[in-house]
Amino acid sequence: MQKIEEMMKNRDKSNFESSFRKENGYYLLELRLTNLDQFFETFDPSPFHKKDINDDAERYIVNSVEAFPLKSKLKLVFFLSEEHNKEASHVLIPAIENFFQFQAMMASRAIRSLLNEGKISLLLGFLFLIVCIGTGAVVSLAFHNHLRAVVLEGLSIIGWVAMWRPIQIFLYDWWALYRKKKIFEKIRDMPIEIVVE
């Protein structure tokens, strides 16, 4: 059974990777553009020239890179007509580097914000847990019947539930943001080739 699952995993991986051309050890993420404006957000309100990448192009690049292991060697290849070749290297490469540098920076900020939220949640949860334990100690001294056991158990559960969010943040939530940051950094640093058709 385990061997079959491993074969299926490898088959799926090889099918995915086989949908990309490979050249000199790099998997090629290829985009064919009729003009440069196709790659950029045309309704970009930014005062900077063509800062924002088109959502479809960004989604294609990010989803493709996410599907590969982070250590895979990838290269972005743009196919353009001759008339756009000169402008492409001056506009396309810096735009990609700047856009994904900004995305990586925003992901770093989101990680810091989440970890700060985790610290505050941990402090509040810990204080609430201490209050619950203290209240439980008072209840155990004041009552000596079945109600005591129910109240103690309830306070214990409520106290540990208050710790749920910080534990979730520190054990699980930050990993997804960290991986996203690494993907943006990988895209920012990927080699880019412009091919004239």
Secondary structure, DSSP 8 states (H G I E B T S, - for coil): -HHHHHHHHHHHHHHHHHTS-EETTEEEEEEE-SSGGGTB-TT---SSTT-SB-HHHHHHHHHHHHHS-TTS-EEEEEEE-GGGHHHHHHHHHHHHHHHHHHHHHHHHHHHHHHHHHHHHHHHHHHHHHHHHHHHHHHHHHH--SHHHHHHHHHHHHHHHHTTHHHHHIIIIIHHHHHHHHHHHHHHHHS-EEEEE-
